[in-house]
Structures are given as structure tokens and as C-alpha cells.
Amino acid sequence: MNIVVEKEPKCVATLRVEIPAEKVHGQRDQIVKSYASKARVQGFRLGKAPRAIIEKRFEKEIREELNEVLFGEAYDAAIKQESLSVLDIGAPSDVATLANGNLTFVAKLTLAPEVVIADYKGISVSVAPMAVPESEIDGQLSALQERFSDFNNIEDRAAEMADFAVIDYTSTIEGLPTEEFLGKPAGYLTGREGFWVRLDEKAFLPGFVIQLVGMNPQDSREITLTLPEDFPEKELRGKEITFQTTLKELKTAVLPVLDDELANRLVPGKTLEDIRTIIRENLQEDRDRKINDQKVNQIVTTLNSMVQFDLPAELVISETQNQADALVKRGVQSGMTQAQIESQQTEIFEQAGEQAITQLRTNFILQEIARMENITISDSELTGHLMQIAQSRKEAPKKVFKEMQRSGRIPSIRSSMAIGKTIDFLLEHANVIEIQESNQND
């Protein structure tokens, strides 16, 4: 068998094969004999039909099986001969039988990129201190205090920062009601009655609450501001919007004493120290997760900067679509309309393309490290993981196993688990440096 592999850029190769006539005839003879021994032909006993009749009656099936066997053997031989890592094999083309009986064909191969990486152990990562600062715990306790606040009316002075205002408002843009200007529902921008807002710079829209300062209950005022350039509704970015605002009530929050009595109101039977411990444990769990994510992100970024290689174009296209679908799904779940999604289609695909390339590059790098470190997933580990999936779904394990096998997902699950173990390996061997949070970039 004559095999020639011509490698091309972007992880593509052309496979050219010429199979000797004797190989073709020999394999065909075996297939014909197999059909002759099993085929039922009217007028003949099982296995006694003449070869010529068998060949004529099953010509199409014999040809298809012959090609399937010969092509498969050629692919296996090419992969072994050239030490190829093949992701996909295209359909054979230019299939021809030469005058001497030899069979030739051409096929496109999609190859895994060749990744060469070293010095992946001991990657330095900078993270915030592992321990939860007491200030964060105090902040959580203060937030709990605010939840149980009482509110007293303010009647002897004008609004000040940190007060709570109860307002009615409507809005206009370029003299038109906001919904009319936008041509569709504008949500909270349209207006509200009895709307509570704290006079805090971070509340509502930038520049809004500061213009409430100095108002007294029952005062009305036009509040004008410019919507920011990153405003979710693209048509309104940079637009000047005017709110016709009436201050209905002005209130001040009266915080309860932070003591065991408040703790018991929060969780019956618990003291303030108990609540503090619960908060610390919850914050620590969240902090550990975020710091671990920081470590992984920094390791992935470093690995990607250490090596350059091409990615298969078709794989990038497919993964870009997957990432775009995921972005759209998250957008819908967060309340984006179809119109908003369509208006941001270009940005969605740009972001999806960047994520796809990073994801694919990272996976290939981690797979290579797994190969070098002999990191594998045993059958017992795979079974345990599938058992967890079945448990989370509240389904019978056998049902989940069969479903995964039918859909062909077992190899991808095993690969994902191996990548996870590789990340754990890199985290274990990383050089972790704790720095002050004021210098930490999340």
C-alpha cells in the first residue's frame, strides 16, 4: 500500500493512497464468499448460489463494504506510519481504479495541533490572602443590620446623602416619553410610583440621586442626566434623559443594636458570635473558590503565552458557534430580548470567537501535559463520576450509562475529567504568592 501524507497549514493534511490490485481483489473475494455463505437466493439452498449471481445481486453492498474495509485499513496504516494525531477524516474523494487494478483515493485529514511545551511546573500565581478579612465580616453584619432597620419620616429638613427617598417619576428623551422615543418598552426608565432609592452615588443611574439633595417632601424637580456609553440599551447610549420627579417621602434608617437579641431574630437560638462564625465560614468558602479560579485563570494565561500553534479552522468555527449559543442562552436568561440579541450579534460572535480560541488552545495544551505526565482516568474514576451525574439527576445509573454510550459522550467525559486532573496537578505544583488585596487584580 502506497501512502503519502501532505501536511498543510492550519492542522490540515491531504492523504493520498494507492492500494495494490491483489489487496483489492483479495479483500473483495473474502466479502463475496461471506455473502455467498449467508445470502438466501430463491431457487438455491443456503450457501449454494453461484458466485456470479451473488456478485450481481449484491453488487452495491459488496462495493460499499469493500471500500469501507480498504479505506479504514488505509487510514489506520497512515496514522501509524506518520504517527498522526487525527481529529477528523473527511470523506474519500477521487476514488478510481487504475488500468493495473490498483485502487486510489484522496482524503482530507484534520490533525490535532503539535504542542511543544516545557517548564509548566512551578508557574507563579499571585492571589489575595487566603484568610477572610474581619472587615468583610463586619460588612456582612452591617448589611444584616440594615435588613432589620426601622424607617422614620424626615419632616424638618431637606434631603441629604444617605437618606432614603420615596419618589414618583416619569421620563422623556428629546421631548418624547422614553417608550415612545425608543419604540418599545423601556422598563424602569419609563417611570415608577412609590419608588424607594437610597441617596448613594451607586444607587439608580449615575448622577441621579445627587440631584435629589435639597428637595423637601412634595417638591418636584426635573432631573437631567446623560446615559453612559456602556448602557445596556444601545440606542440610548449617550442620550440625554429627563426625569420628572416628585419626592413623596423622605426617611432615615434606624439601625437595631448589633447584639445577641438581633442574632436570635436572624437565626433563632444563635448568638452574635454564632452568626459571625457562620458568616466567616460562608465567606471563606466563597473566597476559596474565587482564589482557586484566580489561580486557574493565571495558569491558563501563562500556558497560552508559552506556546504558539495553529488550530484547525473547522474546529474553531464549530466551537465559536457553541460559545455564541451559550452567550445567547445566558443573555435570554438574564432578560435580554430577541431585538437586543440581534442588535449585538456582531459583538456576540466576536466574543464567542475569542473564547473559542482560548478554550481550544487551553484544552490542547492541557491534553499534551496530561500525556507527558501520564495523567489518565481509570474506569473506576469514570464510573464514579457517572454515578454522581446519575445521583444529581435522580436517575438510575444504568439509564445514565446507556444514554452516555448511545450519544457517544463517554470519550469527551473522560477527556474533560483528565483535563480537570491536569489542572489540579498544575495547581499542586504552582508557586503561589499571597499579596495585599489592594494590589490584587481580580
N, C-alpha and C positions, 0 to 999 in steps of 0.2 A: 504494500500500500504506500503510495507516494503522497506525503503530506507536506504542505507548505503553509506557514502562518506568516502573514504580513502585518506587523503591528503598525498602528496609525495613532495620531494624537487623540486625546480625549478618551482613552481607555477603549478604543475600538480596534479590532483586528479582522482581517479577511482570511478565512480558511479556504484553501484550495486542495481538493482531494482527487486522486485518481486511484480507483480500485481495480486490481488486475481481473481480467476476464475469468480466470479459473476460480477466483474467490467468489465472483458474482454467480457463476454457474453452479459452483458447489453449494452455496447457500440457497440458491433457488431450488436446486434438486432436493435439498432437505425439506424445504417448505412444501413443495409439491407432494413429496412422499407422505408428509404429515397430513395434508388434506386428503390424499388418496386413502389413507388408513381410517379416516374418521368420517368422510363425506358419505351421505346417503344419496345415491343416484338411482332413480326409478329404472327398474329392469336389471339391476345388478345387485349382487349380495354386498354387504358392508365390506369395503376394502378391496373389492374386485373390479371396480370400474376402470376402464382403460385410462392410461395417463393422458392421452390426447383429449379425452372428454373432460377430465378433471381440470386440465390447463385451460380449456376453452370456457368451461362453466365458471370457474373461479379466477379468471384472469385478473380482474381488478383487485380482488382481495390478496391474491398472491403477490402482485406487483407492490401493493401498499405495504404488506408485511416485509417483503424483501428490502424495500427502501428503508423502512423503519429500522430493521436489523443492521443493515450496512451503514446507514448514516450514524446510528448510535455507536457502533464499533469504531467508526472513523473519529467521532467526537472524543471518545474515551482515549483512543490512541494519540490524538493531537494533544489533549490535555496532559497526558503522561509524557509524551515526547518533548513538549515545550515547557513543561512544568507551569502550566497556566492555571490561574485562578479565575474561573469563568462565572460571571453573574447571569448571563443570558445567552442563548444560542438562537439566532434568527432562523427563519425557515430556509431550507435549501433552495438555491436558485441555479439557473443554467445547468440543470440536470441533463446529461447527454450520454449516449452510448457510442463510443468511437468505433471505427471500422474494425479494429482488432478485438472488439468486445469489451474493452475496458469501460468502466462507468466513471464519469467525472461529475463533480458538483462544486458549488461555491456556497459558503455561508458566512454571515456576519456574526462576529463574537463580541459581546460586551464583557470587558475584563475588569476585574477589581483593580483599583489603583495600586501601584507599587509604593508602599510606605516604608521609608527607612528612617528610624528614629532611635535615638540613644539618649542617655542622661535624663531619663524620665523619673528616676528615683530622686528624692530629696528636693523636689520643687518647692520653692519658698512661697508661702501664702501669708498674707497679713490679715489679721482679724481683730475684732474688738475683744476686750477681756471677757472670759467665759462667765464670770460671776455677774449676776444681775445687780446693777447699782441700786442702792437704797432709795435714790431719788425717783426711780421708776416705780418702786413700790409705793412711795409716798404719793406719787401722781395718781396711781390707781385708787388709793384710798380717798384722795380728794375728789376723784370722779364719782366714787360711790357716795360721798357726802352730798354732792350736787344732786344726785338722783333723789335724795330724800329731803331736798330743800323745801322750805315754805316760801311763798312769794307775797310780799307786802306791796300795796299800791303806793306810788310816789305821787304826791299831790302838791308839794310845796317847792318844787324846783323843776328845772328843765332837764332833758335827757343828757346823761353823761356816759362815757365809755364804761363798759362792764354792767350797765343796766340791761334790763330785758324790756323790749318794746313789743307791744301788740299792735299790728298795723293792718290797714286795708290798702291795697294798691292795685292800679291798672297800669298798662304801659303802652307807649306809642313809639314808632320809628318813622322818621320823616313825615310826621303828622298823621300817620295811619295807625290804627290798632295793630299791635305786633302780629297777631294771627293773620290779619288782612295783608300786611306787608309781606309776611313770609309765605302766605298762600297755603298754610297747613297749620295744625295745632302747634302751639309754642310752649305747652307745658306750664311750668311755674312762671315763666316770663309774662304770660298773659295777664295774670293777676291773682290775688288771694284776698280773702276776708278773714280777720282774726288770726293773722299770721304772726307767730312768735319768732323774734330774732334777737339774739344777744348782740349788744353793741361791742363787737370784737372785730378786729381787722380781717380775720379769717372767715367771718360769717357772710353768708349770701354771696353777692358779687363784689369784686374789688372796687372800693371807692363808694359803696352804697351806705354802709352804716355810719361812716364818719359824717355824712350829711344829715343824719338824724339827730346828731348832737345839737342841743339848744332848743329843740322842739318841746312843746308842752302838750299834755293830753288834749285832744280835739284840734290841734294845729294841723294844717295841711301844707304840703310843700311839693314842688316839682323837683325831683332828684334826677339829674342827668349825668350819665357816665358813658364811656366808650367800652364796648365789649372787647375782651382781649383777643389777640391774634390766634390763640390756641383754643378758642371757644369751640365746643363740640359741633355746633351748627355752623357749617362753613359759610353759608350765605349771610350770617350775621357777624362774622369776624370783622373787627374794626369799625362796626356800625355804632352810631350814637343812639342810645335808647333813653327815653324819658319815662320816669315812673311818677304817676300822680298818686301821692302818698298821704294818708291820714293817720296820725298817731292816735289810736283809740285809748290805749292804756300804757302806763309806764310802771314797771315793777322792779323791785330789788330782791335778790335771793337771800334768804336767811338760812345759813348752813346749820345743821344739827351738830352737836358736840361729838367729836370722834372718840367714842369710848365703848365699853363693853355693851352698853344698852343699845347703841346703834348696831354693833356687831350682831347682837341677838335678833334685831329686826331684819338684818340681812340674811343670816342663816341661824334659825332657832337653835339654841344650845351652844353657840360658838362665842368665844371671847374675841376681843380685838386682836390679840396675839395669834389666835387660831386663823382669823381672816387674813392676817398678814402672812402667815405661813402658806396658806392656800394660794394667795396672790403670788408669792415668791416662786412656788413650785410651778404654777401655770406660766409665769413669765420666763422661768428658766427653761422649761420645755420648748417654748416658742423661740427663745434666744438660741438654744442649742440647734434647733432646726435651721434658723436663719444663718448662723455661723457656719454650719455644715454646708449650706447652699453656697455661701461665700467662698468656702474652700474649694468646692467643686468647680464653681464658675472660674475662679482664678487658675486652677489646674488646667481646665479645658482651654482657657485663653492662652496659657503658656504653651501647652502642647501644640495648639494650632499655629503658634508663631514659630515653632521649632522646625516645622517641616512643610514643604510645598509639594503638591502633586495635583494632577488633573482628576476631575470627576467625570464619570460617564454622563453625557448630555441628557440621555433619556431618563436616567435615574434622577437627575436634578429637576427635570420637568415634572416627573411624577411626584417627587417629594414636595416641590413647590405647590402643586395643586393640593396635596394633602394638608400642607401648612395653611394655605389660603382657606380651605374648607373649615379648618379648626378655628381660624381667626373670625370667620363669618359666624360660625356657631356661637363663639363666645360673645360676639357683638350682639347677636339676637338675644342671647340670654341676659345681657346687660341692658336690653331695652332699645337697641338700635332698630330703626325702621328700614324697610327694604330700600326706600329712597336714599337714606343716609348711606347704606351699604354700597349702593350703586354709584353714589357720588364720590365714594372713597375707594373705588375699585382699583385704580392705579396704585394708590398708596398701599392698599392691602397686598397686592401682588408683589410690590417692591419689598415690603417687609417679609412676606412669605418666602421670596427668593433668597433673601439674606439668611433667614432662619434655616431654610432647606440646606444651603451650602454648609453652614456651620454644623448642622446636625449630621449631615453625611460625612463631612471631614472628621468630625469627632468620633463617629462610630467606627470608621475605618482605622483611625489611629488607635482607638481602644482595642479593636479586634486584633491589631498587629501586636500590641503589648500583651494581650491575653495569650496569643500564640507563642510569643517569646518567653513568657513566664509560665507557660503550660497551665494556664487558668482555664478549667473546664467545669461543666455542670454534670454531676453524676445523675444517673437515673433516679436515685432516691431523692436527690435535691429537686429534680424536676417534678417528681410525684408529689413531694411535699408542697411545692408551690401550687400545683394544680388542685391539691386538696384545699389549700387556703382560698383559691378562687371559688371552688365549689361551695365552701362554707360561707363566703361573703355573699354569694348569690342565693344561698339557701336551696341548693340543688344537689341531687345525688352525684357523688364523684364520678361514677361510671358514665353518667349522662354528659358531664362536662368533658371527660376524657374523649369520648366518642365524637363530640362536637368539635373539639380542637383537632382531632385527627382528620375528620372529614373536610374541615376547612383548610387543612394544611398549615395550621398556625404553630404546631409544635416546634419546628425548627426556629421560627422567629422568637418564640418564647424562650427557648434555650439560649439563643443568641443574646437576647435582652438581659437574661439572668447573668450570662458570662460578662457582659459589659458592666453590669452592676457590681459584680465581684471585682472586676478590674479597677473600677473607681474606688472601691473600698481598699484595694491593695495600694493604690496611689495615695489615698488619704493617710493610710498607715505609715507610708514612707515619706510623707511630705514634711517639710521644715516649717512648722507653724510658729509665727511671730505675733504675739499679742501687742497691740498698740493702743494708745488712748483713743477713745471714741471720737473725740473732736477732730482727730486726724484720719478717721476711718471713712473711706468712701464706700457706701453700700452699693 
